[in-house]
């Protein structure tokens, strides 16, 4: 989609409208197992980090102030005197009521409501109570009928039940692991000899039948080719096995001849592509097969085979099934035994050849030749950052040093859902009218999940999805760039390394020091992955005009090393470089875009996002929204202001004293106007400079070219239509 539309942001509001879906339905959820599967490791790592910070004096422990004996005695005296005063006041009140009762005339004391009046009063109260209960029940039934609330049996479980389930989950996992090991051992003891004997009989029978058909014994497949599993199967006939073995020999011979043919085929393919180019353009764009399709098909088939027709009605505990574990472990046990059988049967095949045909295999000599060839091949030069510069140091010592130097910091606990923002429902309409829509905060949130959180949290997604090593978050001050960096770390449990220009100033001077710093960061990041390497104010590293300063004080010293750093991050490493900038136009564009392959331009919030933001932030800071507070008016007034400005205004208004007055003095709109006027908004000139800079990026230029070509095609068609009319 990015290549098709030349944009990171896609507007599908018209499709959502046709399907009667909400934008929230299309958002990719963040799996909880990213954190749950390694909760103990993350908790232990957090304790270690806190302890190192305390030892280094970088974090101050919240100390409990000791109380002097005099202060303690004074507090006890105040509390005791208050208690005595309350007791004395209650005693005096009882005396007063007793004297008042004695002064009343006897007739007045005896007078009261008649039995009929008392019964009527009781009936009135009781009937009112019953009717209120009936009305409440009718409302609940109506809401369930309309689909606006869940029936009682489908309501969410209580907090205590959720906590109990979370506590039981690790215990169930331990029990399942123990039972899996015991089942595997039982399978080896009870069925191991039987499986081994069957394998040996099958392979021996195949040897004899193959010799009868071919005239000689077949070659035994190597371990790399899969051993006997790749050829010998109980369901295959001897003729099929012979054909497969012959095909394997032919494939080995054909590989040598394929090198020369590949060049000719590539040339022919280029010519075919040029001829078929016009046809493809007429047919239009077609989406290629997804890398995740095979995984989904495998999961679907597994569900149909195991779970679709399975009766789970009486399985209240929902724990592990021993039979399923037994079936899964049987395959592992068979594979282990097959490897052992292969070694035995290879030797038996050699003995049969010597005894029957008087021949031996010549594989050992070939192997020696190949080993000699491998030894003679020249060694490639290893890049600097891929060399192990600290072979004598442990990961713990490197981790401690990075923390003490302030390069490895503690991430703030922020979830991606805390980045509040609404979807742009007018995107498609604006595009059809020829107006480029402004991306919404919901688009930004989705891109962070797709490019940052999901690949870092899951190794499978990281391997299957397009590889993203570096991500740039650009936008005005206060739009939440740092918050998104911390959200990536929180959602994935990643380590956070701070390589900002201001943070590395004066640390690890010289080229060798810089190389050592990056090596340590990369080594720890790979070992304790997932990891996020954050560079704040990254435009300073790629700035156009360099200052004449000392080497360790120059922020540009990382410029040449960052491409090498990314080159050292391999495809299997879950390490992400994230840069944040408020002035991207101050950097040299070419090296800037070469490092950051994905650029997300974060705009200021639109009206719908500001409306949601004001409500969320006021409630988050303890405020209460009433009819006296016009949120829509505040959303209109705050046009041009960012999320940071709104948070600052709300915190300035909702002080501790103001929160105490909330009950008798509700919040009003005018209270937020004056603090808002003190903030500096994002002016139109600054916004235009961001747009102009983004248009110069590779994706921005491609977008402009595509729009220009589209306009030319439209004009050409209109001219052609006018000529036909004439």
Residue, then its C-alpha position, 0 to 999 in steps of 0.5 A: x500500500x505504501x508503494x502503491x499510494x506513495x504515502x504512509x497514511x491510508x484513508x479507508x473511511x468510505x470502505x468502513x462506511x460501506x462495511x458498517x465498521x468503526x475505525x477501532x475495528x480495524x486497529x491492530x491490537x497489541x498482544x498481551x503475551x509480549x509482556x506476560x511470557x517474560x514477566x519474571x525476566x522483566x521484573x528482575x531486570x527492572x530491579x537490577x536497573x533500579x539497584x544500579x541507579x541507586x548505587x550510582x546516585x542517579x536515582x534518589x530513593x524515596x526516604x521515609x522521614x523519621x519522627x522525633x519522640x516529641x512530635x510523636x507524643x504531640x500527635x498522640x496527645x492531640x488525638x487523645x484530646x480529640x477523642x475525649x472531646x467527642x465523648x464529652x460532646x456525645x454525653x452532653x447531647x444525651x443529657x440535653x435530649x433527656x431533659x427536653x423529653x422530660x419537659x414535654x407534656x405527657x399528652x403530647x408524648x403519648x400522641x402520635x400517628x394512628x395505626x392506619x396512618x403508620x400502615x399507609x406510610x409503610x405501604x407508600x415506601x414499600x410500593x415505591x421501592x418495589x416499583x423502582x426495582x421493577x423499572x430498573x429491571x425493565x431498563x436493563x432488559x431493554x438495553x439488552x434487547x437493543x444490544x447496548x449492554x451484555x446479558x448477565x451471563x456474558x458480563x466481564x468477570x470480576x477483578x478478583x476472578x481476573x486476579x485469580x486467573x492471572x495467579x493460576x496461569x504460571x502454576x498451570x504452565x509449570x504443571x503443563x511443562x512437568x507433565x510434558x516431560x513425564x509423558x515424553x519419558x514414558x513414551x521413550x520407555x514404553x514405545x521407544x523400542x517398538x518404534x525403533x524396531x519398526x523403523x529398522x524393518x521398514x528401511x531394511x525392506x526398502x534396501x532389499x526391494x530397491x536392489x531388486x529393482x535397480x540392481x544395486x543398493x541405494x545411497x543413504x540420504x545425509x542428515x542435511x537432506x533429512x536422513x531416512x525421513x526424506x525418502x523412506x516412508x511406510x506409505x511409499x513403494x520401493x519404485x517410488x523410493x528408487x525414483x526419488x533417490x535417482x532424482x536426488x542424484x540428478x539434482x546434484x548434477x544439475x546444480x553445477x549447470x544452473x549457474x550459466x543458465x541463470x544469466x541467460x534466463x535473467x536477460x530473457x525475463x527482462x525482455x518479457x517484463x518489458x513486453x508485458x509491462x503495458x498489459x500489467x498497467x492496463x490490468x492494474x495493481x495486484x496485491x502479492x501473496x502475504x508472508x503470513x498466509x502460510x501461518x494462517x492456513x496452518x493455524x486454520x487447518x490445525x483448528x479444524x483437525x483438533x478443536x473444531x469438533x471437540x466438545x469443551x462443554x464439561x471442561x470447566x478448568x480449561x487446563x492442558x489435555x494429556x492426550x494432545x501433549x502425548x500426540x505432539x511429543x510422539x512426533x518428537x520421540x520418533x524424530x529422536x529415534x529416527x536419528x539414532x536409527x539412521x546412524x545404525x542403518x548407514x553402517x548396516x548398508x555399508x556391511x550389506x554392500x561389502x557382503x553382497x556386492x563387494x563395494x564401499x562408499x566413496x563419500x569420505x574422500x569427497x568430504x575431505x576434498x570439500x573440506x580442503x576447498x573450504x579451508x582454502x577460501x579467503x576470509x572476509x573482512x569483518x566490519x568494526x562494529x561486528x567484531x567483539x571488542x570486549x571478549x573478556x567482559x560479561x553482559x552484566x558488566x557492560x549493562x552496569x557500565x551503560x546504566x552508570x554512564x546514562x546511556x541505558x535509561x529506565x523507560x516510563x510506563x506508558x501504553x500506546x492506548x494513552x496516546x489519544x486521538x481520533x480518526x479522520x473521517x473526511x480523508x477520502x472525500x478530501x482526496x477526491x476533491x483534490x485536497x491532501x488531508x492532514x493525517x490523524x493521530x489514530x493513523x500515527x498510533x497505528x503506524x507505531x504499532x505496525x513498524x515498532x511494537x509488533x516487530x519488536x514484540x514477536x520474532x515471527x512478525x519480525x522475520x516475516x514482515x518487511x524489515x524496518x531498522x530505523x524509524x524517524x518521528x518528526x513533528x512540532x514540540x509537544x505532539x508526543x514523540x518521546x511518549x511514543x518512544x516510551x510506549x514502544x518500550x512499555x508494550x514490548x518490554x524493550x530496553x531503552x538506550x539514549x544516544x541523543x547528542x546532549x546525552x553522549x557529549x563528553x562521554x567516550x572521547x575519540x574515534x576508538x571511544x565512540x566505536x567502543x560505546x556503539x559496540x557496547x550498546x549493540x552487544x547488550x541490545x542484541x543479547x537482551x533484545x528487544x531493544x530500542x536505541x533512541x536519538x533525540x534531537x537527531x537533526x543535530x547529528x546531520x546538521x548542515x553547518x558543523x561547529x568547530x569544537x572538540x571531538x567529544x563535544x561535537x554532536x556530528x561525530x555519530x553521523x558516519x557511524x550510524x550507517x555502520x551501526x545499522x549495517x551491524x544490526x542483522x535481520x534476526x536482531x530485534x533492535x530498532x533505532x528511533x529518532x525524534x526531531x522538532x527541526x528536521x529541515x536543519x539536517x542534510x536531507x540525503x544522509x538523513x533519509x539514508x539512515x531513517x528508512x521510515x519517516x512518520x510526520x506527526x501533525x498537531x491534533x485536529x478538532x475531533x482529536x482535541x475534543x477527545x483530548x480535553x475530556x481525557x486529560x481533565x478526567x485523568x487529572x481528577x477533574x469532573x465534567x459538567x454542563x458548565x464546562x463546554x468541551x467543544x468550545x475549548x476544542x475550537x479555542x485550542x486550534x493550533x495547540x498540541x497535546x503538550x500544551x493542553x496537558x500543561x493548561x489542565x495541570x495549571x488549572x487543576x491544582x490540589x486546592x482547586x480539586x478540593x473545591x470541585x464539589x461546591x464549585x464545578x469547572x467552568x470554560x473560562x478557567x482554561x482560557x487564560x492559561x491557554x493564552x499563555x502558551x505558544x501555538x504551532x503557527x502556520x509558517x512552522x506547519x508549512x515548513x514541515x510539509x515542505x521538508x516532507x515533500x523533499x523526502x524520497x516518499x514525498x517526491x514520489x507522491x508528488x510525481x504520482x499526483x502530477x502524472x495523474x493530473x496529466x492523464x486526466x487532462x489528456x483524457x479530457x482533451x481527447x474527449x473534446x476532439x472526438x466531440x468536434 
